[in-house]
Amino acid sequence: MAPRANWKGFLRLSLVTCPIALFPATSESEKISFNQINKKTGHRIRYLKVDAETGDEVSNDDIVKGYQVDKDRYLEVSKDEIENIALESTRTIEIDEFVPRSEIDDLYLVRPYYIVPDGKVGHDAFAVIRETIRSLDKVALARVVLTNREHVIALEARDKGLVGMLLRYPYEVRDAAEYFDDIQDVKVTKDMLDLAKHIVEQKSGHFEPEKFEDHYEAALAELLANKQKGLPIAAVKRAAPGNVVNLMDALRQSLASEKGAPTARPTKTPAKKAAKKRKAG
């Protein structure tokens, strides 16, 4: 059975409008999930909404939204007050502009949605908007309200439908300089770069997602199957990382292992050369 639409409304390009529905393009429902249980009784843990001061349970009817303005003071905001600021994008995705896809930094990408016509009417208008986007080889930027927040959404033509990618706002993207400024400036020699490129050539291929394997998910499934059968669970022995000190040695050994060739002879470091010279003397 097809999933329920996350959003229904209208898509509009100037005066061209059509009813549409948004569906999540990805899902994690197939992944193994766990519940929290009481170790002593085996019963599931249930969470209660309680007053932080009195500890008393609070019913949903008595719970409202509050914005913290001080340590122990909140500004109460009612549901009606929030609905009164409803934007046009609550029911309509209005296309504002078209931009090259290459200009959208991947840091701004959040999650994709499939966009399809809603109902039997509006297929002609939908096709006009879709083919306009496709012919320009650009993405259309618009706005949509999901979970009571307005988002920027980038629309791309895909097969007979559209894909809408939610985008982050600039204030949601952290400045890379805060993390990268302390990285040391290191000069990479041509020999090192050439060796690394050879390793890349050995590992090069094409993007084929059907080859992806979730090893952790498979291990979880095997663990659960063995526990159901009452089989003993053996601890997995993990191999220790190789102790390679010299970077050139590491690159040569990596290249050799990728080719399936014998390990290359280690590079003679200045310290090794000095030791050999002392021994000869």
Solvent accessible surface area in square Angstrom, and as a share of the most:
residue,aa,sasa,rsa
1,M,239,1.07
2,A,79,0.61
3,P,83,0.52
4,R,218,0.80
5,A,31,0.24
6,N,85,0.43
7,W,22,0.08
8,K,102,0.43
9,G,4,0.04
10,F,83,0.35
11,L,0,0.00
12,R,70,0.25
13,L,35,0.18
14,S,82,0.53
15,L,173,0.86
16,V,55,0.31
17,T,57,0.33
18,C,1,0.00
19,P,27,0.17
20,I,0,0.00
21,A,3,0.02
22,L,0,0.00
23,F,44,0.18
24,P,47,0.30
25,A,25,0.19
26,T,89,0.52
27,S,86,0.55
28,E,129,0.58
29,S,95,0.61
30,E,157,0.71
31,K,105,0.45
32,I,52,0.26
33,S,100,0.64
34,F,133,0.55
35,N,90,0.46
36,Q,114,0.51
37,I,100,0.51
38,N,55,0.28
39,K,198,0.84
40,K,193,0.82
41,T,73,0.42
42,G,47,0.45
43,H,122,0.54
44,R,172,0.63
45,I,72,0.37
46,R,186,0.68
47,Y,168,0.64
48,L,84,0.42
49,K,118,0.50
50,V,79,0.46
51,D,54,0.28
52,A,104,0.81
53,E,157,0.70
54,T,93,0.54
55,G,49,0.47
56,D,89,0.46
57,E,112,0.50
58,V,43,0.25
59,S,62,0.40
60,N,110,0.56
61,D,139,0.72
62,D,104,0.54
63,I,77,0.39
64,V,88,0.50
65,K,122,0.52
66,G,48,0.46
67,Y,149,0.57
68,Q,93,0.41
69,V,62,0.36
70,D,83,0.43
71,K,162,0.68
72,D,123,0.64
73,R,146,0.53
74,Y,132,0.50
75,L,103,0.51
76,E,120,0.54
77,V,45,0.26
78,S,41,0.27
79,K,152,0.64
80,D,97,0.50
81,E,93,0.42
82,I,52,0.26
83,E,97,0.43
84,N,125,0.64
85,I,127,0.65
86,A,67,0.52
87,L,93,0.46
88,E,109,0.49
89,S,3,0.02
90,T,46,0.27
91,R,133,0.48
92,T,10,0.06
93,I,0,0.00
94,E,41,0.18
95,I,12,0.06
96,D,78,0.41
97,E,93,0.42
98,F,56,0.23
99,V,26,0.15
100,P,49,0.31
101,R,86,0.31
102,S,104,0.67
103,E,124,0.56
104,I,22,0.11
105,D,74,0.38
106,D,100,0.52
107,L,104,0.52
108,Y,64,0.24
109,L,40,0.20
110,V,55,0.32
111,R,112,0.41
112,P,31,0.19
113,Y,10,0.04
114,Y,98,0.37
115,I,0,0.00
116,V,54,0.31
117,P,29,0.18
118,D,45,0.23
119,G,50,0.48
120,K,195,0.83
121,V,107,0.62
122,G,23,0.22
123,H,95,0.42
124,D,120,0.62
125,A,22,0.17
126,F,3,0.01
127,A,31,0.24
128,V,84,0.48
129,I,0,0.00
130,R,41,0.15
131,E,72,0.32
132,T,45,0.26
133,I,2,0.01
134,R,100,0.36
135,S,92,0.59
136,L,85,0.42
137,D,128,0.66
138,K,78,0.33
139,V,2,0.01
140,A,0,0.00
141,L,31,0.15
142,A,1,0.01
143,R,83,0.30
144,V,0,0.00
145,V,23,0.13
146,L,14,0.07
147,T,125,0.73
148,N,114,0.58
149,R,155,0.56
150,E,46,0.21
151,H,42,0.19
152,V,37,0.21
153,I,0,0.00
154,A,5,0.04
155,L,0,0.00
156,E,63,0.28
157,A,25,0.19
158,R,144,0.53
159,D,114,0.59
160,K,170,0.72
161,G,16,0.16
162,L,3,0.01
163,V,21,0.12
164,G,0,0.00
165,M,43,0.19
166,L,1,0.01
167,L,15,0.08
168,R,87,0.32
169,Y,60,0.23
170,P,96,0.61
171,Y,162,0.62
172,E,87,0.39
173,V,35,0.20
174,R,186,0.68
175,D,83,0.43
176,A,43,0.34
177,A,42,0.32
178,E,130,0.58
179,Y,119,0.45
180,F,127,0.53
181,D,108,0.56
182,D,132,0.68
183,I,115,0.58
184,Q,150,0.67
185,D,151,0.78
186,V,113,0.65
187,K,180,0.76
188,V,87,0.50
189,T,64,0.37
190,K,151,0.64
191,D,89,0.46
192,M,43,0.19
193,L,86,0.43
194,D,49,0.25
195,L,25,0.13
196,A,34,0.26
197,K,108,0.46
198,H,84,0.38
199,I,23,0.12
200,V,95,0.55
201,E,113,0.51
202,Q,86,0.38
203,K,134,0.57
204,S,76,0.49
205,G,65,0.63
206,H,163,0.73
207,F,161,0.67
208,E,68,0.30
209,P,67,0.42
210,E,135,0.61
211,K,140,0.59
212,F,135,0.56
213,E,113,0.50
214,D,73,0.38
215,H,129,0.58
216,Y,154,0.59
217,E,37,0.16
218,A,53,0.41
219,A,56,0.44
220,L,22,0.11
221,A,50,0.38
222,E,112,0.50
223,L,63,0.31
224,L,59,0.29
225,A,40,0.31
226,N,40,0.20
227,K,123,0.52
228,Q,161,0.72
229,K,147,0.62
230,G,64,0.62
231,L,86,0.43
232,P,123,0.77
233,I,87,0.44
234,A,87,0.67
235,A,100,0.77
236,V,113,0.65
237,K,195,0.83
238,R,207,0.75
239,A,105,0.81
240,A,89,0.69
241,P,125,0.79
242,G,68,0.65
243,N,142,0.73
244,V,61,0.35
245,V,140,0.80
246,N,38,0.20
247,L,104,0.52
248,M,28,0.13
249,D,10,0.05
250,A,31,0.24
251,L,28,0.14
252,R,83,0.30
253,Q,60,0.27
254,S,43,0.28
255,L,20,0.10
256,A,10,0.08
257,S,80,0.51
258,E,67,0.30
259,K,115,0.49
260,G,69,0.66
261,A,48,0.37
262,P,121,0.76
263,T,95,0.55
264,A,38,0.29
265,R,201,0.73
266,P,83,0.52
267,T,43,0.25
268,K,97,0.41
269,T,30,0.17
270,P,115,0.72
271,A,75,0.58
272,K,102,0.43
273,K,120,0.51
274,A,43,0.34
275,A,45,0.35
276,K,122,0.52
277,K,162,0.69
278,R,173,0.63
279,K,179,0.76
280,A,91,0.71
281,G,98,0.94
